[in-house]
Amino acid sequence: MFATGLDSVVSWAGKPYPEIRTVGDRDGSIVVVPVGSVEQHGHHLPVATDSILAEAVGTEGASRAAADDVPVLVTPPVWTGYSPHHLPFGGTITVEHGTLVTLLEEVADAVLENDFDAVLLLNGHGGNASLIESATSTIGVGHPDTEVLGLTYFDLAETFIDDVRESDPGGMAHGGEFETSLLLDLHPELVREGRIEGSLSDETYQRAAVDLFGTGPLSVYRSFDEYSESGAIGAPELASAEKGAEIFDRLADEVADLLRSIHHENEEESETVCDTHDE
């Protein structure tokens, strides 16, 4: 458990089990499973950054959707990710690729015992992205009557991030302007502002991604110590709490809008099934 208040209306962990089942029994019900990592984020950000942010964005988005009567709960985060490329810096806890896929499958199996109509894997770590796609497929095969979805939360910022960022492409990478701004807004006590230091990516392949939003078609594996002496990549010195507040608000709106769509889609499907059975 990281950022989520147990008293949140959408907190799975803060509810007695009958209340969880009551939410799950509603038509179009959704459970959000944040997925993060514990890995180095430079000298200035906590190692739980990805888990903290995935949970915070998911919880705020779910709270906004719940205010519109969407039946949704957010589980505690799956806090370990696939992060072998960060091990040289220390502080990183990683598991094998297949182990994490299996863990997500088993978590989904358990939460769906509570009759939810949809499950959303909300990822916060770039190194998990392809793994989330795989788990979405395998969970979907195992639960053909459930809507199974996967998403990396920061991809939702693609449409608006140029309105907020000051850095050039490369500045919003690992521990850069984007993540540092969000932590300065949400948990400034966890940011070591006197130790902010990042390096711009020196990727040699032009078709590879340069930061969270400068995506390219080419995947490249490198240990992170080949990119940065501090472990942070980007321009964290351009971060601010004000930018973080704007990014967080707009991300939460995006998640809430997605959850409303998932709810309406599955609510209509439940009604169709009921009508068919009535006939």
C-alpha positions in Angstrom: 0.0 0.0 0.0 1.4 3.4 -0.9 -0.6 6.5 -1.7 -4.2 5.5 -1.4 -6.1 6.5 1.7 -7.9 3.5 3.2 -10.9 5.8 3.7 -11.3 6.4 0.0 -14.7 5.5 -1.4 -12.9 3.4 -4.1 -10.4 1.6 -1.8 -10.7 -2.1 -2.1 -8.3 -2.6 0.9 -10.3 -0.3 3.2 -13.6 -2.1 2.8 -15.1 -5.1 4.6 -15.6 -8.0 2.1 -19.5 -7.7 1.9 -19.1 -4.1 0.6 -16.6 -5.3 -2.1 -19.0 -7.9 -3.2 -21.9 -5.4 -3.3 -19.9 -3.2 -5.7 -18.9 -6.3 -7.8 -22.5 -7.4 -8.1 -23.6 -4.1 -9.8 -24.0 -4.1 -13.6 -20.9 -2.7 -15.3 -18.7 -3.0 -12.2 -14.9 -2.4 -12.6 -11.8 -3.3 -10.6 -8.6 -1.4 -11.2 -5.3 -3.1 -10.4 -2.4 -0.6 -10.3 0.9 -2.2 -11.4 4.2 -0.5 -10.6 7.7 -1.2 -9.6 10.3 -0.6 -6.9 13.4 0.6 -8.8 15.9 3.4 -8.7 14.7 6.8 -9.9 17.9 8.8 -9.6 19.2 10.5 -6.5 16.0 12.6 -5.9 12.9 10.3 -6.3 11.8 7.3 -4.2 12.2 3.9 -5.6 8.5 3.3 -5.3 7.7 6.2 -7.7 6.0 4.1 -10.4 3.8 2.3 -7.9 2.9 5.5 -6.1 1.9 7.3 -9.3 0.0 4.4 -10.8 -2.0 4.0 -7.6 -2.6 7.7 -7.2 -3.8 8.3 -10.7 -6.0 5.2 -10.6 -7.5 6.2 -7.3 -8.3 9.8 -8.3 -9.7 8.8 -11.7 -11.8 6.1 -10.0 -13.1 8.5 -7.4 -14.2 10.9 -10.1 -16.0 8.1 -12.0 -17.6 6.9 -8.8 -19.0 10.3 -8.2 -21.0 9.6 -11.4 -22.3 6.4 -9.9 -19.7 4.1 -11.7 -19.2 1.0 -9.5 -15.4 0.8 -9.3 -12.8 -0.2 -6.8 -9.0 0.1 -6.8 -6.9 -2.7 -5.3 -3.5 -2.1 -3.6 -0.8 -1.9 -6.1 1.2 -4.8 -7.5 4.4 -3.1 -6.4 7.1 -5.1 -7.9 7.8 -4.9 -11.7 10.2 -6.2 -14.3 13.2 -4.0 -13.8 16.5 -5.9 -14.3 17.9 -3.0 -16.3 17.9 -0.9 -13.0 19.8 -3.4 -10.8 23.3 -1.8 -11.2 22.2 1.3 -9.2 20.8 -0.6 -6.1 17.5 -0.2 -4.4 15.7 -2.1 -7.1 13.4 -5.1 -6.5 12.6 -7.0 -9.7 11.0 -10.3 -10.6 11.2 -12.5 -13.7 9.0 -11.6 -16.7 7.0 -14.8 -16.5 6.7 -14.5 -12.7 5.0 -11.2 -13.0 2.6 -12.3 -15.7 1.6 -15.3 -13.5 1.2 -13.0 -10.5 -1.2 -10.7 -12.4 -3.1 -13.7 -13.7 -3.6 -15.0 -10.2 -4.5 -11.5 -8.8 -7.1 -11.2 -11.6 -8.5 -14.7 -10.8 -8.9 -13.7 -7.2 -10.5 -10.3 -7.7 -12.9 -11.6 -10.3 -14.3 -14.1 -7.8 -16.2 -11.1 -6.5 -18.3 -10.8 -9.7 -16.8 -7.7 -11.3 -17.7 -7.3 -15.0 -14.3 -5.7 -16.0 -10.7 -5.5 -14.8 -8.3 -2.8 -15.8 -4.5 -3.3 -15.3 -3.2 0.2 -14.8 0.5 0.2 -15.3 3.0 2.8 -14.2 6.4 1.4 -15.3 7.6 1.5 -18.9 9.4 -1.8 -18.5 6.1 -3.5 -17.7 4.3 -2.3 -20.8 4.7 -5.3 -23.1 4.1 -7.6 -20.1 0.8 -5.8 -19.4 -0.3 -6.5 -22.9 0.6 -10.2 -22.5 -1.3 -10.4 -19.2 -4.3 -8.7 -20.6 -4.5 -11.4 -23.3 -3.9 -14.4 -21.1 -6.4 -13.1 -18.4 -8.9 -12.5 -21.1 -8.6 -16.0 -22.5 -9.2 -17.3 -18.9 -12.1 -15.1 -18.3 -14.1 -14.9 -21.6 -17.1 -13.3 -19.9 -15.1 -10.5 -18.4 -13.9 -7.3 -20.0 -10.1 -7.4 -19.5 -8.1 -4.2 -20.3 -4.5 -3.0 -19.9 -3.1 0.5 -20.0 0.1 2.4 -19.1 -1.2 5.5 -17.4 1.2 8.0 -18.7 0.3 7.2 -22.3 -3.0 9.1 -21.5 -1.0 12.3 -21.3 0.1 12.1 -25.0 -2.7 14.4 -26.2 -2.0 17.2 -23.7 1.6 17.0 -22.5 3.0 19.5 -25.0 0.7 22.1 -23.3 2.6 21.5 -20.0 6.2 20.5 -20.7 9.1 22.9 -20.9 11.7 20.3 -21.8 12.6 19.2 -25.3 12.1 15.6 -26.4 14.1 13.5 -24.0 13.3 15.6 -21.0 10.4 13.5 -19.7 12.1 10.2 -19.4 12.9 8.2 -16.3 12.9 10.4 -13.2 12.6 13.5 -15.5 10.3 16.5 -15.7 7.1 14.4 -15.8 7.6 12.1 -12.8 9.4 14.7 -10.7 6.6 17.2 -11.2 3.9 14.7 -10.2 5.8 13.7 -7.0 6.4 17.4 -6.2 2.6 17.9 -6.3 1.5 14.7 -4.6 4.3 13.9 -2.2 6.9 16.7 -2.0 8.2 15.2 1.2 9.6 12.3 -0.8 11.5 14.5 -3.3 15.1 15.3 -2.5 15.1 18.7 -4.2 18.8 19.4 -3.4 19.8 16.2 -5.3 17.9 16.7 -8.5 20.2 15.5 -11.4 19.4 14.0 -14.7 21.0 13.2 -18.0 19.4 13.6 -21.4 19.2 10.3 -23.4 22.1 9.6 -25.7 20.4 6.9 -27.7 22.2 6.2 -30.9 19.2 4.8 -32.8 16.9 7.5 -34.3 13.9 5.1 -34.4 14.1 4.4 -30.7 12.1 6.1 -27.9 13.7 9.2 -26.3 11.3 9.7 -23.4 7.9 8.7 -22.1 6.2 10.5 -25.1 8.9 10.6 -27.8 8.1 7.0 -28.7 9.6 5.2 -31.6 9.1 1.8 -33.3 12.4 0.4 -32.2 12.9 -1.4 -28.9 16.4 -1.3 -27.5 17.7 -3.1 -24.4 20.4 -1.4 -22.4 21.3 -1.4 -18.7 20.4 2.1 -17.3 24.0 2.7 -16.2 24.8 3.1 -19.9 22.5 6.1 -20.1 23.0 7.9 -16.9 25.4 8.3 -14.0 22.6 9.2 -11.5 20.0 6.8 -12.8 17.7 9.6 -13.9 17.2 10.4 -17.5 15.6 13.7 -18.6 15.3 17.2 -17.3 14.1 16.9 -13.7 15.4 20.4 -13.0 12.5 21.8 -15.0 9.9 20.1 -12.8 7.5 21.9 -10.6 4.5 21.2 -8.3 2.3 23.4 -10.5 3.0 21.3 -13.6 2.5 18.2 -11.5 -0.9 19.4 -10.4 -2.0 20.1 -13.9 -0.7 16.8 -15.2 -2.4 14.9 -12.4 -5.7 16.6 -12.8 -5.8 15.9 -16.6 -4.6 12.3 -16.2 -7.3 11.7 -13.6 -9.9 13.1 -16.0 -8.7 10.8 -18.7 -8.9 7.7 -16.4 -12.3 8.7 -15.2 -13.5 9.1 -18.7 -12.2 5.7 -19.6 -13.8 4.1 -16.6 -17.2 5.6 -17.5 -16.8 4.2 -21.0 -16.0 0.7 -19.6 -18.9 0.9 -17.2 -21.4 1.9 -19.9 -20.2 -0.7 -22.3 -20.5 -3.5 -19.8 -23.7 -2.2 -18.2 -25.3 -2.4 -21.7 -23.9 -5.9 -22.2 -25.3 -7.1 -18.9 -28.7 -5.7 -19.8 -28.6 -7.5 -23.2 -27.7 -10.8 -21.5 -30.5 -10.4 -19.0 -33.0 -9.5 -21.8 -31.9 -12.6 -23.8 -32.3 -14.8 -20.7 -35.8 -13.3 -20.1 -36.8 -14.3 -23.6 
